[in-house]
Amino acid sequence: MSGSRAQRLAARRAARRRAARRGAMVAAAAVVVVAGVVAGTLSALDGGERGADQARTPEVTASPRLAPLPAVPSPSSSAAESSALPSASASPSPSPSPSRSRAVRQQRGAPAAGRLYRHPDSQVLDWVRTHSGDPRHAVIASRIAEQPAAVWFAEYAPETVTARVAAVTSSGAAQGRVPVLVPYAIPGRDCGGHSQGGAPGLDAYDAWIDRFAAGLGSGEVIVVLEPDSVAQAECLSAGARADRFASLARAGRVLKAANPRARVYFDAGHSGWNTPGRQAAWLRQAGAASPDSSEGVFSNVSNFHTTADEIAYDRRVLDALGGPAGLGAVIDTSRNGNGAPADGEWCDPAGRSLGRTPTLTTGEPRIDAYLWVKLPGESDGCKGRPGTFTASYAYDLASS
């Protein structure tokens, strides 16, 4: 991109943001707000002694919880930093070169091989290691702790994110397994609700994504890009929404340019939210139909809708989205074994159960994987402190 064109685009983006700031943000009427705060601040609530029902916070970052609409990350702290961070430019990255674009397109349609990666640092593993005598131990250890789950990066910490991502991807590559990473730092996330946070602005977010991408390595990796960021975009003004979607499209290009084997999926919400046509229209604006940005969509993150409902919904979204025939979907099956509660309850609802175990082989056309994006047992805030692993909740999910 030429310097003059970049300046013009930056000027237009700045003008739209100024207009967006002058207008009031419209709150989505259907949003159910989750109690809690952003990762990196919840640790302040962790004073005092934990009982046998809860574990310490993880070193990397655990999964958030998602109410019918917004996602909220669980407490986290930075992983041990390497002595030297890989270099990452703070300036916007250029679009992939033609040769890199061809390499990306050649990867499209080839599903991730091998097995999913289980990160050794998580709240459930902390609990299992320290509660061997608990009568719930065997069920939680075998049915939850042994399963691979996503690793969330919910803190805006550009100085450490490259090393933290690299620690996960290099460990996955060494084991011949596929990590699932969740960048969650988009500005204005949760539309200013309890999980607000992330980067201070889209320029800062673009630079953060550059640093995130620098840690991806060269092995296979799945990136679940920014839960809520598309499905919840109605709360933004038209200009702010266009700016967000431009940054998401750029993020997909940057991630895949850094590692053509990275499989990037965009936010499709879930089957109980937006209509497939409306969701697809937004996804198209966010770059989800471009093979240089995307492998497809993800749905049901931290939610409860059945796998069958999500399969049908995701296929309708993909049909409406267009793009390459190889675009697919991944589904969060961590808590959807009994489907969504009939009364719409979202906060640790009773009677839920684990869904299908994580796998890269679903046997379903256009469904690339079933993933545990949300870690089962992390509370929405009713059966335990928001975002913390609660053994009683985990046991209920694993034994129902």
BAMI-740039 format. One line per 10 residues: their letters; for each residue x, y, z of C-alpha. Coordinates in Angstrom, 3 decimals. Each point is the difference from the previous one (the first is absolute). Last residue first. Layout:
A	X:Y:Z  ...
END
This chain:
SSALDYAYSA	-25.177:-35.252:33.977  3.369:-1.027:1.462  2.397:2.305:-1.799  -2.169:3.120:0.095  -0.914:-0.475:3.663  3.631:-0.741:0.868  1.170:3.170:-1.725  -2.575:2.056:1.900  1.047:-1.499:3.331  3.673:0.411:-0.898
TFTGPRGKCG	-0.206:3.709:-0.693  2.618:1.391:-2.370  -0.024:3.760:0.197  -1.441:2.264:-2.664  -2.523:1.761:2.196  0.182:-1.199:3.609  -1.885:-3.212:0.420  -3.350:-1.617:-0.686  -1.558:3.258:-1.221  2.871:1.862:-1.669
DSEGPLKVWL	0.269:-1.571:-3.443  2.148:-2.686:1.616  2.911:-1.792:-1.605  -0.906:-3.663:0.310  0.210:-0.845:-3.677  2.774:2.006:-1.727  -1.634:2.099:-2.729  1.568:-0.544:-3.400  -0.462:-3.741:0.262  0.134:-0.790:-3.683
YADIRPEGTT	-1.969:-2.034:-2.538  1.788:0.269:-3.289  -0.158:0.642:-3.743  -3.753:-0.074:-0.565  -0.438:0.529:-3.752  -1.213:-3.580:-0.512  -0.431:-1.889:3.279  2.257:-2.938:0.901  1.285:2.084:2.919  3.717:-0.699:-0.176
LTPTRGLSRG	1.975:2.824:1.603  -1.274:-0.997:3.426  -0.992:1.454:3.354  -2.359:-2.247:1.971  -3.668:0.399:-0.765  -1.992:1.952:2.559  0.396:0.176:3.749  -3.198:0.390:1.958  -2.638:2.530:0.950  -2.685:-0.726:2.607
APDCWEGDAP	0.383:3.201:1.964  0.883:3.266:-1.690  3.405:1.490:0.833  -1.241:3.480:-0.908  -1.762:-0.149:-3.361  -3.659:-0.706:0.773  -2.057:0.129:-3.197  -3.010:-1.718:1.536  0.306:-3.028:-2.267  3.593:-0.544:1.089
AGNGNRSTDI	2.396:-0.478:-2.936  0.975:-3.482:-1.093  0.609:-3.060:2.167  3.553:-0.705:-1.196  0.690:3.648:-0.748  2.703:0.828:2.546  3.359:-0.384:-1.786  -1.352:-0.440:-3.518  1.444:3.188:-1.504  -0.504:-0.400:-3.747
VAGLGAPGGL	2.440:0.404:-2.890  -1.157:0.972:-3.465  1.048:-0.439:-3.611  1.106:1.878:-3.101  1.019:-2.436:-2.716  -2.479:1.235:-2.593  1.832:3.300:-0.139  -2.046:3.136:0.723  -3.728:0.147:0.566  -1.258:1.263:3.338
ADLVRRDYAI	-3.606:-1.109:-0.472  1.008:-3.632:-0.437  2.461:0.294:2.875  -2.677:1.435:2.294  -2.427:-2.749:-0.969  2.669:-2.624:0.641  0.736:1.566:3.374  -3.666:-0.118:1.013  -0.473:-3.667:-0.879  3.187:-1.024:1.779
EDATTHFNSV	-0.856:2.218:2.963  -3.443:-1.549:0.456  1.457:-3.517:-0.184  2.744:0.924:2.476  -2.589:1.144:2.485  -0.047:3.572:1.269  1.736:0.518:3.357  2.310:3.003:-0.207  3.631:0.709:0.828  0.767:0.456:-3.708
NSFVGESSDP	-3.017:-1.279:-1.944  1.451:0.755:-3.448  3.169:0.214:-2.048  0.373:1.089:-3.611  1.996:-0.636:-3.170  3.601:-0.685:-0.955  0.733:3.696:-0.197  2.198:2.911:-0.942  1.676:-0.694:-3.366  -2.811:-2.413:-0.847
SAAGAQRLWA	-2.444:2.923:0.181  -3.582:-0.668:1.132  0.688:0.870:3.651  1.335:3.437:-0.860  -1.936:2.040:2.571  -2.416:1.356:-2.606  -0.868:-3.572:-0.993  -0.551:-0.877:3.645  -2.493:2.849:0.320  -2.032:-1.247:-2.943
AQRGPTNWGS	0.293:-3.582:1.230  -1.460:0.898:3.393  -2.976:1.698:-1.617  -0.653:-2.905:-2.318  0.443:-2.652:2.695  -2.472:1.755:2.334  1.563:1.424:3.154  -0.123:-1.759:3.384  -1.283:-3.441:0.945  2.133:-1.901:-2.511
HGADFYVRAR	3.243:1.481:1.264  2.311:2.973:-0.461  1.690:-0.317:-3.406  3.398:1.363:1.101  2.845:-0.600:-2.441  2.344:-2.987:-0.389  3.721:0.115:-0.839  1.926:-3.154:-0.890  3.714:0.698:0.387  1.976:-2.086:-2.487
PNAAKLVRGA	0.826:3.101:-2.039  1.847:1.380:3.050  0.836:3.715:0.160  -2.059:0.725:-3.119  -2.876:-1.956:1.520  -0.003:2.052:3.179  0.453:3.292:-1.852  -2.801:-0.707:-2.456  -2.429:-1.015:2.765  0.909:3.054:2.052
RALSAFRDAR	-0.560:2.278:-3.007  -3.517:-1.338:-0.392  -0.549:0.528:3.729  1.342:3.561:-0.217  -2.292:0.821:-2.923  -2.949:-1.535:1.889  0.711:2.221:2.977  0.203:3.128:-2.167  -3.259:-0.845:-1.757  -1.693:-0.545:3.365
AGASLCEAQA	1.296:3.309:1.315  -1.405:1.777:-3.058  -3.385:-1.698:0.201  -0.252:0.685:3.720  0.712:-2.961:2.238  -2.568:-1.960:2.007  -0.839:-2.100:-3.055  3.524:-1.433:0.083  -0.891:-2.820:2.391  0.206:-2.780:-2.580
VSDPELVVIV	3.210:1.394:-1.498  2.361:0.534:2.944  -1.783:-2.300:2.415  2.920:-2.491:0.071  3.214:1.523:-1.416  1.740:-2.295:-2.482  -0.075:-3.712:0.785  3.484:-0.786:-1.331  0.856:-3.627:-0.791  3.679:-0.929:-0.273
EGSGLGAAFR	2.048:-2.161:-2.325  3.717:0.600:0.225  2.029:2.951:-1.257  0.352:2.207:3.067  -3.014:1.928:1.265  1.960:2.383:2.219  0.371:2.836:-2.505  -3.759:-0.127:-0.585  -0.672:1.226:3.543  2.450:2.862:-0.533
DIWADYADLG	-1.710:1.106:-3.191  -3.356:-0.498:1.736  1.119:2.412:2.726  0.944:2.586:-2.656  -3.457:-0.240:-1.558  -1.544:0.262:3.471  1.968:3.171:0.731  -1.317:1.517:-3.232  -3.460:-1.258:0.917  -0.056:1.718:3.371
PAGGQSHGGC	0.799:-0.541:3.684  0.500:-3.741:-0.521  -2.187:-2.339:2.008  -2.439:1.066:2.629  -3.677:-0.442:0.626  -0.994:-3.327:1.492  -2.560:1.604:2.309  -1.700:1.929:-2.778  1.533:2.596:-2.321  -1.342:-1.597:-3.172
DRGPIAYPVL	1.217:-3.441:1.162  3.281:0.802:-1.764  0.514:3.685:-0.655  3.533:-0.430:-1.285  0.829:-3.526:-1.243  2.254:-1.842:2.453  -1.131:-3.615:-0.066  2.485:-2.103:-1.980  -1.110:-3.622:0.454  2.575:-2.690:-0.766
VPVRGQAAGS	-0.658:-3.685:-0.744  3.213:-2.041:-0.088  0.486:-2.862:-2.489  2.198:-2.890:1.122  3.322:-1.396:-1.202  1.362:0.160:3.551  2.800:2.427:-0.875  -2.437:1.964:-2.164  -2.412:0.419:2.907  2.784:1.180:2.291
STVAAVRATV	1.180:2.463:-2.635  -3.527:1.297:-0.474  -0.631:0.504:3.718  3.291:1.694:0.894  -0.144:2.009:-3.217  -3.339:1.509:1.008  1.397:1.092:3.359  3.214:1.322:-1.547  -1.872:2.091:-2.534  -2.532:1.221:2.585
TEPAYEAFWV	2.551:1.383:2.458  0.603:3.644:-0.982  -3.416:0.301:-1.619  -1.844:-0.616:3.280  -3.703:0.446:-0.701  -1.179:-2.952:2.014  -2.487:-2.459:-1.444  2.300:-2.572:-1.575  -2.021:-3.195:0.365  1.303:-3.560:-0.329
AAPQEAIRSA	-2.525:-2.450:-1.430  -0.646:-3.423:1.479  1.436:-3.490:-0.285  -1.697:-2.667:2.133  1.711:-1.792:2.893  -1.179:2.541:2.554  -3.680:-0.350:-0.899  -1.249:-3.608:-0.018  2.869:-1.842:1.632  1.155:2.546:2.565
IVAHRPDGSH	-3.474:1.278:0.849  -1.409:-3.500:0.504  3.003:-1.281:1.967  0.249:3.065:2.236  -3.605:0.288:1.141  0.692:-1.931:3.210  2.792:2.487:0.839  3.204:-1.726:1.044  1.993:1.018:-3.056  -0.856:3.640:0.568
TRVWDLVQSD	3.174:1.961:-0.831  0.901:-1.345:-3.425  -3.630:-0.252:-1.111  -0.703:3.606:1.001  2.999:1.383:-1.876  -0.944:-2.153:-2.987  -3.482:1.532:0.026  1.439:3.499:0.222  2.296:-0.439:-2.948  3.711:-0.338:-0.736
PHRYLRGAAP	0.924:-3.204:-1.825  -1.548:1.154:-3.299  -1.790:-2.840:-1.741  0.683:-0.050:-3.740  -2.413:-1.456:-2.528  0.930:-3.069:-1.980  1.328:-0.504:-3.482  -0.980:1.806:-3.157  -1.703:3.330:-0.519  -2.379:-0.105:-2.923
AGRQQRVARS	1.319:0.605:-3.525  -2.647:2.145:-1.678  2.109:3.117:-0.109  3.746:-0.681:0.291  0.503:0.664:-3.714  -1.739:3.337:0.441  2.500:1.015:2.663  2.937:-0.954:-2.202  -1.469:2.021:-2.856  -0.360:2.987:2.330
RSPSPSPSPS	3.633:-0.389:1.074  1.112:0.103:-3.627  -2.202:3.027:-0.675  1.443:1.797:3.063  -2.132:0.207:3.093  -1.493:3.433:0.749  2.345:2.313:1.812  0.295:-0.049:3.767  -1.190:3.006:1.962  2.753:1.456:2.180
ASASPLASSE	0.934:-1.428:3.371  2.363:-2.438:-1.645  0.732:-3.197:1.834  3.374:-1.257:1.191  0.094:-3.240:1.901  0.153:0.759:3.712  3.301:-0.623:1.738  0.304:-1.399:3.507  -3.224:-1.930:-0.412  -2.912:1.075:2.103
AASSSPSPVA	-1.569:-2.228:2.575  -3.673:-0.050:-0.820  -2.030:3.080:0.665  -2.810:-0.229:2.481  -3.549:-1.050:-0.498  -3.459:0.322:1.414  -2.864:-1.200:-2.184  -0.982:1.818:-3.133  -3.513:1.295:-0.627  -1.876:-0.634:-3.227
PLPALRPSAT	-3.184:1.864:-0.880  -3.233:-1.360:-1.512  -2.029:-2.832:1.539  2.625:0.056:2.739  3.517:-0.931:-0.998  2.631:-1.073:2.483  3.640:0.688:-0.588  2.704:-2.588:-0.443  3.197:-0.120:1.971  3.094:2.081:-0.386
VEPTRAQDAG	3.677:-0.864:0.131  0.968:-0.659:3.625  -3.311:-1.271:1.291  -1.949:1.306:2.996  -0.010:-2.079:3.151  -2.586:-2.742:0.375  -3.430:-0.081:1.568  -2.241:-2.489:1.782  2.496:-1.221:2.582  0.011:3.453:1.557
REGGDLASLT	2.029:2.951:-1.069  1.636:2.121:2.681  -0.200:3.745:-0.169  0.639:2.443:-2.786  -1.212:-0.912:-3.457  -1.943:3.146:-0.750  3.063:1.890:-1.234  0.568:-2.820:-2.481  -3.208:1.151:-1.672  1.952:2.890:-1.487
GAVVGAVVVV	2.253:-1.885:-2.454  -2.913:-1.569:-1.774  -2.880:2.440:-0.329  -2.733:0.448:2.538  -2.879:-1.976:1.449  -3.761:-0.263:0.013  -1.357:-0.910:-3.425  -2.315:2.371:-1.798  -2.877:-1.449:-1.987  -0.126:1.717:-3.349
AAAAVMAGRR	-3.379:-0.141:-1.720  -0.508:3.757:-0.081  3.331:0.640:-1.712  1.356:3.269:1.364  0.199:2.814:-2.532  3.263:1.880:0.284  -0.597:3.731:0.163  1.301:2.027:-2.895  2.911:2.390:0.419  2.419:-2.880:0.507
AARRRAARRA	-1.172:-1.612:-3.203  0.594:3.191:-1.936  3.526:0.233:1.352  0.516:-3.645:-0.896  -1.221:0.546:-3.531  2.390:2.911:-0.448  2.917:-2.037:1.331  -0.772:-2.837:-2.441  -0.180:2.439:-2.897  3.324:1.550:0.978
ALRQARSGSM	1.631:-3.432:0.373  -1.264:-1.007:-3.432  1.372:3.210:-1.522  3.334:-0.466:1.736  0.252:-3.604:-1.168  -0.726:1.125:-3.538  2.714:2.628:0.190  2.540:-2.434:1.409  -0.646:-2.598:-2.682  -1.455:-3.409:0.988
END
